[in-house]
Amino acid sequence: MADWQAYGGTGVGPWAADLFDEEPVMVGTMEPNLEAIASLEPDVILDTRSDNSQERHDLLSPVAPVVGPPPGVEVTYGTTWQQQTRQVARVLGEEERGEELITELEGRFAQIREDNPGFADTTIAVGAYYDGQYGAYVPGDSRVDLLQDLGFQYKSEITEMADGAFYVDLSPELVEVLDADLTVIFPIGDTAEFLHEDPVLQSVPSAEDGRMIILDDPELANAFSSGSTLGVSHALDGIVPLIQEALEG
């Protein structure tokens, strides 16, 4: 496992932690531990959501065949949860189960859209605060994709700034580009207390009007960021009520 969200233990969120028969070996994320990976004698390496670089593929492929992002993924770390589910299901010979999972979750998105038709007329922006700096996510990132799958429309200005990346850093003067009909933001590796008090963020019109959701709960923020069928489903449980409240407020 690559514990990219720093859960510890089994390296996944609580929505999946009890699915392991035994605790997995952690092999690193941004800098994979090749010795640890090779010691496991893997039949295949699942690296389905990565930076899409040839360098990473070349690093891992001498150990075992690598299943990387599928063709057509242009944004770094932009493999969708549908694509990832199908890739993993194919490797495991569980294509039928993979399609069941996709159909079930896509059906849930469809039901939420039907129950909330106003989402389709609403623009969104998604941001984060990491290491003392704000940033914004763009379409192709799992967080933005989740909200677009709920029917929301994305602001194009930020996409133009990202230049093919899934995320763009924002200087203090540019934080206002996070303004939209609905803004969702969360801290990475920090508490959300600063975000509630920061005058720069709180001066964004969506914050002043009560249309900004700050994800205080790290578990919900991690589920929102997970890009997996289980994580996305868990995220919908928590984030949809928050969205409804913000838009009704």
PyMOL commands that set and color helices and strands:
alter all, ss='L'
color gray80, all
select helices_A, chain A and resi 17-19+34-39+54-60+81-92+95-115+117-121+142-149+156-162+172-178+193-197+199-202+205-208+218-226+229-248
alter helices_A, ss='H'
color red, helices_A
select strands_A, chain A and resi 45-46+66-67+123-130+133-137+153-154+167-170+182-188+212-214
alter strands_A, ss='S'
color yellow, strands_A
deselect
rebuild
show_as cartoon
